[in-house]
Amino acid sequence: MSRAEAVALAPGAGAGAAGRRPQTASGFLALFRNELHLTFRRMRTLVLLAILAALPVLIGVVIKVNTDSPHGDGGGPSFIAQTTQNGLFLVFTALAVALPVFLPMTVGVVAGDSVAGEAATGTLRYLLVAPAGRTRLLAAKFTAGLAFCLAATAAVALTALATGAALFPLGKVTLLSGDTIGLGDALPRALLVAAVVALSLAGLVAIGLFVSTLTGSGIAAMAATVVLVITVQILDSFPQLDAVRPFLFTHYWLSFADLLRQPMYWDGVLKNLALQAGYVAVFGSAAWARFSSRDISA
C-alpha cells in the first residue's frame, strides 16, 4: 500500500467535505502507523540501524583482541575495563560510545527529514488535504521519531549484549561504585539504562522536527540538524561556558552512568529528562507554530 493510499484509508479520511475530523485515537493511530511504516521501510533507515548494530561488535572485538594481546592489560576507561570482566558491560560501553556521536547523527537524519522530506517529494500537500489535521500529523511524526530512538538504542544494546555474551564471561556484575550484583539484577538495570538513553534523544527529535518545518529540502534539514548536534557538543566541552552548559540538550547525556552505582544516583538522570522535556515543549511548540501556519505549495 502506498503512502497516499494508507492515509486515504485512515478513519474519517472521507469526511473532509463535511468538515469532520477523525476521532482522536483512531485517527492518530492510523497516522502513527503510517509514519512508522514510512520511517522503517526506507533503505536509509535500515542502513543506519545496521551501522549502529555493527558498532558494539566492532568495540567488542577490539577489546577482546587487546585483552588477549601479550601487551594488553585489560585496562582503560572504567566501562572498557569492566567489559573484560563481564560481557554485560559491553552494553554500557557501546551506549557510552554511541550516544555522543552515532545515535544523535542517526536520529538527526530521521527527524530532520520527517517533514522536509515529504515536502520535497510532494506528498506533504496530499497528506494535508486529508482531514487528518496538521497538529495530529505533527504529533504522529514526533512519536514516530521517538519510536526510532527506541529502535536505534535497542539495536545498540541488544547487539552489545549478544556480542558481550559471546566474547566475555557473564556472571555477577561489579558496578562502578564497587558493589556487586547478580546477573538477574543487572539485566533490568541495563534495560533501564537503555530506556534513559533513548529518552535522552527526545529533545533532539523535537529540534529536528522544528528544523524540518523550516525548509522544503530534506537534505538541508538533515544536514542542519546534524551540524547543530556537533556544534552543541563542541560548545559543551568548553569550561568557559559553564553558565550555559547545563542548558545544552547534550549536557546530561552520559548521566546514565549514575545508574550503575549502588544505590543509583538519580539527580543527573532527572535533570537530563527534565531538560529534554523542556526542549520538547519549546521546539515542539515552535514546530507546531511554524507547521500550522506554513503555506504548503509542494
C-alpha positions as CSV (number, residue, x, y, z in Angstrom):
1,M,0.0,0.0,0.0
2,S,1.3,3.4,-0.9
3,R,1.7,6.3,1.5
4,A,-1.2,8.2,-0.2
5,E,-3.5,5.1,-0.1
6,A,-2.7,4.4,3.6
7,V,-3.7,8.0,4.6
8,A,-6.7,7.9,2.4
9,L,-7.9,4.8,4.2
10,A,-7.4,6.3,7.6
11,P,-10.6,6.6,9.8
12,G,-12.6,9.6,8.7
13,A,-10.5,10.3,5.7
14,G,-13.5,10.8,3.6
15,A,-15.2,13.2,5.8
16,G,-13.3,16.3,4.7
17,A,-16.2,17.8,2.8
18,A,-18.5,17.7,5.8
19,G,-15.8,19.3,7.9
20,R,-15.5,16.2,10.2
21,R,-12.2,15.1,11.7
22,P,-11.4,11.5,12.5
23,Q,-11.7,10.5,16.2
24,T,-8.6,11.4,18.1
25,A,-7.5,7.9,19.0
26,S,-8.2,6.1,15.7
27,G,-7.1,9.0,13.5
28,F,-3.8,9.4,15.4
29,L,-3.1,5.7,15.5
30,A,-3.6,5.5,11.7
31,L,-1.2,8.3,11.1
32,F,1.3,6.9,13.6
33,R,1.3,3.5,11.9
34,N,1.8,5.3,8.6
35,E,4.8,7.2,10.0
36,L,6.3,4.0,11.4
37,H,5.9,2.3,8.0
38,L,7.3,5.3,6.2
39,T,10.3,5.6,8.5
40,F,11.3,1.9,8.8
41,R,10.8,0.9,5.2
42,R,13.4,3.3,4.0
43,M,16.7,1.8,3.0
44,R,18.5,4.7,4.6
45,T,16.9,3.9,8.0
46,L,17.8,0.2,7.7
47,V,21.4,1.1,6.8
48,L,21.6,3.4,9.8
49,L,20.3,0.7,12.2
50,A,22.7,-1.8,10.7
51,I,25.6,0.6,11.3
52,L,24.5,1.1,14.9
53,A,24.2,-2.7,15.4
54,A,27.7,-3.2,14.0
55,L,29.3,-0.7,16.4
56,P,29.1,-2.9,19.5
57,V,30.5,-5.9,17.5
58,L,33.5,-3.7,16.5
59,I,34.0,-2.5,20.0
60,G,33.8,-6.0,21.5
61,V,36.3,-7.4,19.0
62,V,38.7,-4.6,19.6
63,I,38.5,-5.0,23.4
64,K,38.8,-8.8,23.1
65,V,41.9,-8.6,20.8
66,N,43.5,-6.0,23.1
67,T,42.8,-8.1,26.2
68,D,44.2,-11.3,24.6
69,S,47.3,-9.5,23.2
70,P,50.5,-10.1,25.2
71,H,50.8,-6.3,25.6
72,G,47.2,-5.8,26.6
73,D,46.5,-5.4,30.3
74,G,42.7,-5.1,30.1
75,G,42.9,-1.5,31.4
76,G,41.4,1.6,30.0
77,P,38.3,3.6,31.0
78,S,36.1,2.1,33.6
79,F,33.4,0.8,31.2
80,I,36.0,-0.9,29.0
81,A,37.9,-2.3,31.9
82,Q,34.7,-3.8,33.3
83,T,33.8,-5.3,29.9
84,T,36.8,-7.6,30.1
85,Q,35.4,-9.0,33.4
86,N,31.7,-9.2,32.4
87,G,30.2,-9.1,28.9
88,L,27.1,-7.3,30.1
89,F,29.3,-4.1,30.5
90,L,29.7,-4.1,26.7
91,V,26.1,-2.8,26.6
92,F,27.1,0.3,28.7
93,T,30.4,0.7,26.8
94,A,28.6,0.7,23.4
95,L,25.9,3.1,24.6
96,A,28.6,5.4,26.0
97,V,30.4,5.4,22.7
98,A,27.3,5.7,20.5
99,L,25.4,8.4,22.5
100,P,27.7,11.4,21.9
101,V,28.0,10.9,18.1
102,F,26.4,7.9,16.3
103,L,23.0,7.8,17.9
104,P,22.4,11.6,17.6
105,M,23.5,11.6,14.0
106,T,21.1,8.9,13.0
107,V,18.3,10.5,15.0
108,G,19.1,13.9,13.4
109,V,18.8,12.4,9.9
110,V,15.4,10.8,10.6
111,A,14.0,13.8,12.5
112,G,15.3,16.3,10.0
113,D,13.8,14.5,7.1
114,S,10.4,14.0,8.7
115,V,8.6,17.0,7.3
116,A,11.0,18.4,4.8
117,G,11.5,15.1,3.1
118,E,7.8,14.8,2.3
119,A,7.6,18.4,1.2
120,A,10.5,17.7,-1.2
121,T,8.8,14.6,-2.7
122,G,5.4,16.3,-3.0
123,T,3.5,14.0,-0.6
124,L,3.1,16.5,2.2
125,R,0.4,18.6,0.4
126,Y,-1.6,15.4,-0.2
127,L,-1.4,14.5,3.5
128,L,-2.8,17.9,4.5
129,V,-5.7,17.6,2.0
130,A,-6.9,14.6,4.0
131,P,-8.8,15.6,7.2
132,A,-6.0,14.5,9.5
133,G,-5.1,17.9,10.8
134,R,-1.7,19.4,11.0
135,T,-1.4,19.1,14.7
136,R,-2.2,15.4,14.7
137,L,0.2,14.8,11.8
138,L,3.0,16.6,13.5
139,A,2.3,14.7,16.7
140,A,2.4,11.4,14.8
141,K,5.8,12.4,13.2
142,F,7.2,13.3,16.6
143,T,6.0,10.0,18.2
144,A,7.5,8.0,15.2
145,G,10.8,9.8,15.9
146,L,10.7,8.7,19.5
147,A,10.0,5.1,18.3
148,F,13.1,5.4,16.1
149,C,15.1,6.5,19.1
150,L,13.9,3.3,20.9
151,A,14.7,1.1,17.9
152,A,18.2,2.7,17.5
153,T,19.1,2.3,21.1
154,A,17.8,-1.3,21.1
155,A,19.9,-2.1,18.1
156,V,23.0,-1.0,20.0
157,A,22.0,-2.6,23.3
158,L,20.8,-6.0,22.1
159,T,23.8,-6.4,19.7
160,A,26.1,-5.4,22.5
161,L,24.5,-7.9,24.9
162,A,24.8,-10.8,22.3
163,T,28.4,-9.8,21.5
164,G,29.4,-9.5,25.1
165,A,27.9,-12.9,26.0
166,A,29.9,-14.4,23.1
167,L,33.2,-12.8,23.8
168,F,33.4,-12.3,27.5
169,P,32.2,-14.2,30.7
170,L,28.9,-13.4,32.2
171,G,28.0,-13.6,35.9
172,K,28.0,-11.2,38.8
173,V,28.4,-7.6,37.8
174,T,30.7,-5.2,39.7
175,L,29.2,-1.7,39.5
176,L,31.1,1.5,39.1
177,S,30.7,2.1,42.9
178,G,32.5,-1.2,43.6
179,D,29.3,-3.1,44.7
180,T,28.5,-6.5,43.2
181,I,25.0,-7.5,42.0
182,G,23.8,-10.7,40.3
183,L,23.1,-11.0,36.6
184,G,19.4,-11.2,37.3
185,D,19.5,-7.7,38.9
186,A,21.9,-6.3,36.3
187,L,19.8,-7.1,33.3
188,P,16.8,-4.9,34.4
189,R,19.3,-2.2,35.2
190,A,20.7,-2.4,31.6
191,L,17.1,-2.1,30.3
192,L,16.7,1.0,32.4
193,V,19.9,2.5,31.1
194,A,18.8,1.8,27.5
195,A,15.4,3.5,28.2
196,V,17.1,6.6,29.7
197,V,19.5,6.8,26.7
198,A,16.5,6.6,24.2
199,L,14.6,9.3,26.2
200,S,17.8,11.5,26.2
201,L,17.3,11.9,22.5
202,A,13.7,13.3,22.7
203,G,14.9,16.9,22.7
204,L,16.9,16.3,19.6
205,V,13.8,14.8,17.9
206,A,11.8,18.0,18.7
207,I,14.7,20.2,17.4
208,G,15.0,18.1,14.2
209,L,11.2,18.3,13.7
210,F,11.3,22.1,14.0
211,V,14.2,22.4,11.6
212,S,12.3,20.2,9.2
213,T,9.4,22.6,9.2
214,L,11.6,25.5,8.1
215,T,12.6,24.1,4.7
216,G,11.4,22.1,1.8
217,S,14.7,20.3,1.4
218,G,15.1,17.1,3.3
219,I,18.9,17.1,2.7
220,A,19.2,20.6,4.1
221,A,17.1,19.8,7.2
222,M,19.1,16.6,7.9
223,A,22.4,18.4,7.5
224,A,21.4,21.4,9.6
225,T,20.2,19.1,12.5
226,V,23.4,17.0,12.4
227,V,25.6,20.1,12.3
228,L,23.7,21.6,15.2
229,V,24.3,18.4,17.3
230,I,28.1,18.6,16.5
231,T,28.2,22.3,17.3
232,V,26.4,21.9,20.7
233,Q,28.7,19.0,21.6
234,I,31.7,21.2,20.9
235,L,30.3,24.1,23.0
236,D,29.5,21.7,25.8
237,S,33.3,20.9,26.0
238,F,34.3,24.5,26.8
239,P,34.6,25.1,30.6
240,Q,34.4,28.9,29.8
241,L,30.7,28.3,29.1
242,D,29.9,26.8,32.5
243,A,27.0,29.2,32.9
244,V,25.4,27.9,29.7
245,R,26.4,24.3,29.5
246,P,23.7,22.9,31.9
247,F,21.1,24.2,29.5
248,L,22.5,22.5,26.4
249,F,20.5,19.4,25.5
250,T,23.6,17.2,25.3
251,H,25.0,18.2,28.7
252,Y,23.5,15.3,30.8
253,W,23.5,12.6,28.1
254,L,26.1,10.5,29.9
255,S,24.3,10.8,33.3
256,F,23.1,7.2,32.8
257,A,26.4,6.1,34.3
258,D,25.0,7.1,37.7
259,L,22.5,4.2,37.4
260,L,25.5,1.8,37.5
261,R,26.1,2.6,41.2
262,Q,24.6,1.2,44.4
263,P,22.5,3.0,45.3
264,M,21.6,4.6,42.0
265,Y,22.1,8.3,41.7
266,W,19.1,9.9,40.1
267,D,20.0,13.6,40.3
268,G,21.8,13.8,36.9
269,V,19.3,11.5,35.2
270,L,16.3,13.5,36.4
271,K,18.0,16.8,35.3
272,N,18.6,15.2,31.9
273,L,14.9,14.1,31.5
274,A,13.6,17.4,32.7
275,L,15.9,19.2,30.2
276,Q,14.7,17.0,27.4
277,A,11.1,17.7,28.3
278,G,11.9,21.4,28.2
279,Y,13.4,21.2,24.7
280,V,10.4,19.1,23.6
281,A,8.0,21.7,24.9
282,V,9.9,24.7,23.4
283,F,10.8,23.3,20.0
284,G,7.7,21.2,19.7
285,S,5.6,24.4,20.1
286,A,7.9,26.2,17.6
287,A,7.4,23.3,15.1
288,W,3.6,23.4,15.6
289,A,3.5,27.2,15.2
290,R,5.6,27.0,12.0
291,F,3.8,24.0,10.6
292,S,0.3,25.1,11.4
293,S,0.8,28.4,9.6
294,R,3.0,27.2,6.8
295,D,1.8,27.5,3.2
296,I,2.4,24.1,1.7
297,S,3.0,24.5,-2.0
298,A,4.6,21.2,-2.8
